[in-house]
Structure formats: C-alpha cells, structure tokens
Amino acid sequence: MNYVYIMTNFSNTVLYVGITNNLIRRVYEHKTGTVGGFTSKYRVKKLVYYENTNNVSIAISREKQIKGWKRDRKIKLIENMNPLWTDLSKEWYEF
C-alpha cells in the first residue's frame, strides 16, 4: 500500500505533503524527529490527511498534484476528511 499524506504543526500553519509505503512508520519518524529537515525544523507532527492506493505511480502523481495546489485548496482537501484538524494518528503510539 502507498500513502499520500498531509501533516502540520500544532498551530496548523505549516502543511507538509509526503508519500510513503508505511504510514505508521513514517508518521512516527515525523513525530519523533528522527529524520531531520523541513518537518523537524518546523515541528510537523500532526497527521491531518491521508489517502492510499496500491499503485505507486498513482501515489507519486497525486503527491505532485497536491504539492502544486495553493494552500486554500489543500485546506479544503483536509477539511473534507478531517474538519476539526484532529491528529489522525493520535491513538497509534504511546509517548
């Protein structure tokens, strides 16, 4: 399974669009900061949107499509699935 996902920081000001074949592992990496870079710098730790597909080419195309959108369109996508912007991974881990 391949996932396209959107994560944000706790003030919902930063939106990060990514792709992975293991959503639980990748979100854990974001939450713990084990992978440096943009998401670690801006404390992007809240999963607010994801979709899945069995086809990696479709996932890559979808990630590129969403990354190309303006912020307001990304917000609409998130709010269609998750109107309260809750952390969809909050029950996945014990910290």
Secondary structure, DSSP 8 states (H G I E B T S, - for coil): -EEEEEEE-TTS--EEEEEES-HHHHHHHHHHT-S-SHHHHTT--EEEEEEEES-HHHHHHHHHHHHTS-HHHHHHHHHHH-TT---TTTTT---
